[in-house]
Amino acid sequence: MAEATMTTGTTSGSTPDAEMNVFAVELERWRDVRGFSRTALAKALGYDRSRPKPRTPGAS
């Protein structure tokens, strides 16, 4: 297995959207480092597309 180190961190003044983007990029990088496809990672995490999505209270 490949060795890798975390490359992310938060900076002062960063927005939640920017932090989410950093998380998404880092997740994809680690998925690649570990050799997981998106489907394989979802399966390993127990994600099932057939389950209904939770509804947000007040949403129509």
N, C-alpha and C positions, 0 to 999 in steps of 0.2 A: 504494500500500500504506500502511496505517496505521502511524503511529509509536507505539511503546509502549516502556515501560521496565519493567525487572524490579521487582517489588514485594515479593519475598520475601527472607528472610534467616533465619539461624538465631539463636536466642537461647540463652544459656547455660541449661542445665537442660532443654532440650526433649527429648522422647522420640522414639525412632525412628518410632513410630506417628504422632506429631504432624508430624514432618518429612515422612513419606510423604504425609500428607493435604495438607500445604502444596504438595508437589510435584505431586500430582494436580490440585489447584485451579489451580496456575500453568500446568500443561500444558494444561488445558482452556481457560484464558484465552488462552494463546498460539495454540492451535488456532483459536479464534474470531477472534482478531486477524488471523491469516493467511488466514482464510477456508476452512479445511479442515474437512470433515465427519470424523467418526470413521473412516468407511470409506475416505475419500480419504487420510487420514493413515496408516492401516494399510497401504494399498497403496503409498504413497510410501516407507514404511519397509521394505517387502518382507515384511510379516506375512501369513502364509497360514494360515487356520483349518484347512485340511485336513492340515497336518503334525501328527503326534502330539506331545503335550506331553512335555517331559522328565520322567522319573520321578525322584523323590527316592530316593536310596539308603536301603534299609531300609523303604520304604513298601510296603504290601501292596496 
